[in-house]
Amino acid sequence: MSQLSVSTKASKQGVFAILFASLLWGTTGTAASYASTISPLAIGSFTMGIGGLLLAINGAKHIRLDMKKLSESRYTLLIGAIALAIYPLAFYSSMRLSGVAIGTVVSIASAPFFVAIIERLFSKENNIDGYWLISLLIGTIGIALLATSETGVSSNEIEASSKYLGVVLGLVAGFTYALYSWAAKALINRGVSSKSAVGSIFGLGGLLLVPVFLLNTDTHSISSVNTIVLFYIAIIPMFIGYLCFGFGLKTIHASKATLLTLFEPAVAALFAVFIVGESISLLGWFGLFLIMVCLLLQSSRH
C-alpha cells in the first residue's frame, strides 16, 4: 500500500472520528434541558471537569512519556487549559440566556472563523483557501437557517438584554473552543501524542474547573435525574467525544476539524425535534441540507 493511500485512509478515519464526536456533542443541549434546576456554571464545570480528568487518567502513560515536550510547550499547554476551562462556562451560560438554538449556533458556527484567524497568526502552514471558505459559507448559511427555524424558545420568553449577553458568551465559547483546539493540534505538531495533548490540556483545565463547580452547586438541586444528566454529559459527549476529537486531530488540521463540527448543531436540532418535541420549518430543513453539503465537501477532500 502506497504512503499516499495510507495517508488518505488515516485522513478519512480522522474525519469520521470528528463527525462521531460531533454526534455525541449534539446530545448535550437536549440532555442539559432535563437538568434546568442546575446552574449552567455547575453543569459546565462538572461535565467538562470530570470529562477532562478522565481524559488525563486515560492518557497518563503518554503524558509521562511526553513530559519533556509538554514542559517545552508549557505556554501553549497553559493557554489551551485556560481556554478549555472557560469554554463550558460560556457555552452553557449562552444556551441558558439566549436559548439552546442560538447559543449552540453562535458557539459552534463562530469557532471556524476564530480558528482561521489563529492559524493565520500562529501556524506556519496556510490551511485556509477558497475551498475552505466556500465550505464555511455554505455551512454558516445552513446553520443560520436552522437556528431561525427552531421554536423551542419563544422570543417573548427571553429578554433582549439576556439574549444579547448570551450571544456574546456564545462568541466567547467559540473563541475558547477554537483556542484549545489549536493548542492541542500545536502540541501534536511538536511531537506530542494525541492522548498526551488532549489529556494534559483537559486534565489541567478540569482541575481549574473544580472550584467553579464547588462554588456554584446547590445541594438542594441534586436529584437522581440531574445526577444522571451530569454523568451522561461528562462521560459520553465529554470523555468519549473528546477522545475521538483528539484522534481526529492527528490527521487533519484544526481548521478542518472545527468546520466538521458544524455537524453538532444539526444533530442537536434533530434531537430537539424527535425527543424534546420542537419543530423545524421547511427553511430549517433546507439549512440542514446545506450543512450536509458543507460536511460532504470537507470529508471528501484529502
N, C-alpha and C positions, 0 to 999 in steps of 0.2 A: 504494500500500500504506500503510495507516494506521500511525501511530507505535506503537500497541499491538501490531499484528501483527508489526512488526519486532522489538519488544522480546520478544515471545513466541518468535519464531524464534531470536533470539540466546540466550534462556534455555535453549531445548531443545538448542541447539548446545553450550552450556556444560555441561549435564547429560551429554550424550553424551561430551564431552571428559573429564569427571571419571570416568565409568564406564570409558572406554577406558584411562585412566591406571591405574585400579584393576585392570583386567585384566592390564596389564603388571606392576604391582607384585605381583600374586598369584603370579607365577612365581619370585619371589626366594627363597622358602623352599626350593622344590624344587631350584633352581639351587645354592643355598648348601650343600645336603646333599651335593653332589658335590665340595665343597671342605672336607671335615671336618677336614683336616690343617692348615688355616689358622686362625689366631686370629680369633675373631669381631670383635675390635677392628680387626684388619688388614682383614678383609672390609668392615666398615662404613666405616672411614676411607678406604679406597681407592675403593670404589664410589661413595660419596657425594662424596668429594673430586674424583675425575675427572669425575663427572657434573656437579658444581657448577661446576667450571672450564669445562666445555664450555658450560654454560648462560650463564656470564658472557661467554664469547667470542661466543656466538650473539647475545647482547643488548648487545654492546659499543657499537654505534652508538646505541642507545636510551639506554643508561646515560650516555653523554657528553651527550646532549641533555637528560637529566633530572638532571644532576649537581647543579644548584642545589636542586631539590626534594628530592633524596636527602640533600643536606647539611642541609637544614632539618629533615629527619626522621631525622637520624643516630642518635638513640637507639632509635627503632623498628627501624631497619636493623640496629643492633648487637645488639639483643635477638633479632631474627629469625636473625641469623647464628650467634650463640652457641647458640641452641636447635637450629638446623639441625645444628651440629657435634656436639651431644650426642645427638641422636636416633638416628643409626645405631649408635652405640656401645652405647646402651642396648637398642635393638631386637634386634640380632644377639646380644648377650650374653644377653638374655632368652630367645631361642629356644634357645641352646646350653644354658642352665641348666635351663629348665623344659620344653623340648620345643617343636617348631615350632608345634603346635596352640595350646598355652596361651600361648606368647609372642606369637604373632600376634594371637590373640583379645584378650588383655588390652591390648596396644598399640593396636590399631585400635578396639576397642569403647569404650575409655575416652576416646578423643580427642573425640567429640562432647560428652561431659559437660564436659570442660575448655574446649572452645570456647564452650559455652553460658555458663560462668562468666566467661570472659574478655570475651565480647561484652556481658554484663550489666554488667561493671565499667567497660569502657573504650569501648564503642561507643555512639554517640548513638542509633542505630536499634535498636529492640527486635525482633529477628528470631525470638525464641523464643515459641511459642504452644502451645496444646493440640494442634494438628495435628502439630507438630514432635515434641512429647513422646510422642504415641501412636506415631508412626513409629519413634522411638528405642526405645521399649519393645518393640515388635514385633521390630525388628531385633536388639536385645540378647538377647531370649529365643531367637531363632533362632540367633544366633551362639554362645550358651552351649550349646544342644543340639548344635550342630555340633561344638564343641570336645570335649565329653564323649564323643562317638561315635568320634572318631579313635583309631586303635590303633597308630599308628606308633611311639610311645614308651611302653613299659611303665612303670607307676608304680614298679616294683621297680628299674628301671634308673636312676632319678633319686632322690637323697637328698632328704628332706623339706626340709632347710635350703637346698639349692640351688634347689629348686622355689620356695620362698617368696621367695628372693632374686631369682629370675627373674621372679616376679610383680611385685615391687617395681620392678624395672628396666623391666618392661612398662608400669607406670604412669608411670614417668619418660619412657619413649618416647612414650606417649600425650599427656602434658602438653607435651613439647617439640614434638611434631608439631602439636598444636593451636596452640602459641605462634607457630611460624614461619608457619603457615597464616594466622593472624590478622594477623601483621606484614605479610605480602605483600598481603593484602586491604586493610589500613590504608594502605599506600603507594599502592595503586591508587586508593583513595578520595580520596587527596590529589592526584590528577592525574598520578601516575607511571604510565607504560605497564606492561603486564603483563610484557613482556620485561625491562624495567628492574628492576621489583620482584623478580621471580624470579631474574634474572641476578645482581643485586647481592647479594641475601641468600645465594644458593647459591655465588657466586664467593668472597665473603668467608668463608663457612662452610667452603668447600673448602680455602682457604688455612690455616684453623685446623686442619684435619684432616691436613695433610701431615706435620707432626712426629709425630702419633699413629701414622700408618702406618709411618714410618721406625723408630720405637721398638718396634713390635710385629710386625715382619716378620722371619721366619726364612728365610734364603736357601735352606735345605735343603728347605723346604716348597714351593718354587716348582716346578711341573711344568706340562706342556702343558695338562692338564685344568684345573688350578687357574687358570692364566692365562686360559683361555677363559671359565671361570666368572666371574672377576673383571671382565673386559672386557664380557662379556654384561650383567651386572648394572649396570655403570657406564653403558653406552651405551643399552641398551634400556629397562629399567624406570626408571633414574635420569634420564638425559638426555631421552629421548623422552617418558617418562611425566610428568615434571615440566613439560615444555613444554606438554603437554595440560592439566595441572593449572593452570598459570598462565593459559592461555587460558580455562579454565572459570571461574576466579575473577573474570574481567572482568564476568561477567553474573549470577553467583549469590553468595549470602552464604557466608562461611566456615563457618557452622553447617550449612548445607545441603550444602556440598561435603564436609565431613568425615563427614556422615551417609551420603552416597552412597558413600564409600569403604568402607563395610561390605561392599561387593561383593568387596573384596580377599580376605578370609578364605574366602569361598565359592569363589572361583576357586582359591585355594591348596589347598582341600580336594579339589576335582575333579582338580587336577593330581596330588595325592598318591595318589588312587585309580587314575587311568589311567596314570601314569608311574612313580611310586615303588612302587605295589602295595599301598598301605594300603587299609583297608576302612572303610566308613561304615555304621552301623546304620540301621534304619528311622527311628529317632528323629532321627538326624543328617540324613537326607533331608528330614524334616519341618522341621528347623531351616533348611535351605537354602530351603525353600518360604517360610518366614516372612521370611527375608532378602529374597527376591524381592518379597514383598508390601510390605515397607518401602521398597524401591527404587522400586516402581511408584507408591506413594503420593507419594513425593517428586518423581519425574520427571514426574508428571502435573500437578504443582502449578506454577503460573506465579508 
